[in-house]
Amino acid sequence: MNFSQTYLRDPNDLPQKWVDAWNDRDACSLANLFIEDAEFINVVGLWWHKRNDIWKAHDYGLKVIFNKSNLELRKVTTKEISIDVSIVHARMKLTGQTSYGGVVSPADRMNIFSFVMRKEAKGWVCVSAHNTDVIPGKETNIVNEKGEMSSVDYRK
């Protein structure tokens, strides 16, 4: 795959670019938001270390798991770390995930992305991203004796 780095005028532009590329099922445009040696951690902890790996994972995901999905940007906040480094947090809503197993019509999901952005001579680029599911009413995960994970709330 031949990539062409996307440079942004403002780090806040990244979440909308992500959403647009996702909804267009354009894994190459997603990957172009990242530098060559970027890091990406998905919601289940899969960790990719290069732009090409980010592209491969999303190319597969957008064709199989999320081929009829829609991603909606809900909220963006930015924390400037220095004049050339910012962390952008984005809350998003995912609908239309592909059915799997006994789940015929998967429910909507909320997530929060953390994007680490660096300013270069041509503009802002993403060096790292972490995607986390929001699980309403839960405060952590726990793994039982069988190795099965579930989300729990110790306050209840």
HELIX and SHEET records of a PDB file:
HELIX    1   1 PRO A   11  ASP A   13  5                                   3    
HELIX    2   2 LEU A   14  ASN A   23  1                                  10    
HELIX    3   3 ALA A   27  ASN A   32  1                                   6    
HELIX    4   4 ARG A   51  VAL A   64  1                                  14    
SHEET    1   A 6 TRP A  47  TRP A  48  0                                        
SHEET    2   A 6 PHE A  34  ILE A  41 -1                                        
SHEET    3   A 6 GLY A 123  VAL A 134  1                                        
SHEET    4   A 6 ARG A 109  GLU A 120 -1                                        
SHEET    5   A 6 VAL A  85  THR A  95 -1                                        
SHEET    6   A 6 ASN A  70  SER A  82 -1                                        
SHEET    1   B 2 THR A 140  VAL A 143  0                                        
SHEET    2   B 2 MET A 149  VAL A 152 -1                                        
END                                                                             
